[in-house]
């Protein structure tokens, strides 16, 4: 009777260890000596100590949440430790971006876990432009999916009901081309 709980307990411990290891890679780092726990966003952005420095969350950041510098902590990697490829390390890479998945405190932030903020939301009315030489055609459409600048999104023309694909421009309009 005692063998079953012990095996079950060992199984649970193994599963927990595997879940923790697979979940995210920890940032092997030590806090900068000149950094306090409540360092302001300006100090994080301006102070860059010598050595390899990374930014990690100091609290849980949930999917869809805008990343603010106040939610990040600057750490210097310990001697002999190198950061993995494709992790965000600079304030400019993270400030104002949106988390695509849960970002845990003390873990690296993969660049694949963040995205640009949407310029157009799904269901929003937008201006659609077709420009060819001196010809410009504009129409109003409703977006069928959200998108950031440079993203290809589908929109539905309000007048004709036709679905078009176009590129989101920096001003929030959509530019379509002849196909």
TAJO-V200259 format. One record per run of one state. SS is the DSSP state (helix for helix, strand for strand, loop for the rest). FROM is the first residue (numbers start at 1). TO is the last residue. If there is no record, write none. Layout:
# TAJO-V200259
ss=SS from=FROM to=TO
ss=SS from=FROM to=TO
This chain:
# TAJO-V200259
ss=loop from=1 to=1
ss=helix from=2 to=23
ss=loop from=24 to=25
ss=strand from=26 to=26
ss=loop from=27 to=28
ss=strand from=29 to=31
ss=loop from=32 to=40
ss=helix from=41 to=46
ss=loop from=47 to=52
ss=strand from=53 to=57
ss=loop from=58 to=60
ss=strand from=61 to=61
ss=loop from=62 to=65
ss=strand from=66 to=66
ss=loop from=67 to=68
ss=helix from=69 to=71
ss=strand from=72 to=77
ss=loop from=78 to=86
ss=strand from=87 to=87
ss=loop from=88 to=90
ss=helix from=91 to=94
ss=loop from=95 to=97
ss=strand from=98 to=99
ss=loop from=100 to=102
ss=strand from=103 to=103
ss=loop from=104 to=106
ss=strand from=107 to=107
ss=loop from=108 to=109
ss=strand from=110 to=110
ss=helix from=111 to=113
ss=strand from=114 to=115
ss=loop from=116 to=119
ss=strand from=120 to=120
ss=loop from=121 to=124
ss=strand from=125 to=132
ss=loop from=133 to=134
ss=strand from=135 to=143
ss=loop from=144 to=146
ss=strand from=147 to=147
ss=loop from=148 to=151
ss=strand from=152 to=157
ss=loop from=158 to=162
ss=strand from=163 to=168
ss=loop from=169 to=173
ss=strand from=174 to=176
ss=loop from=177 to=179
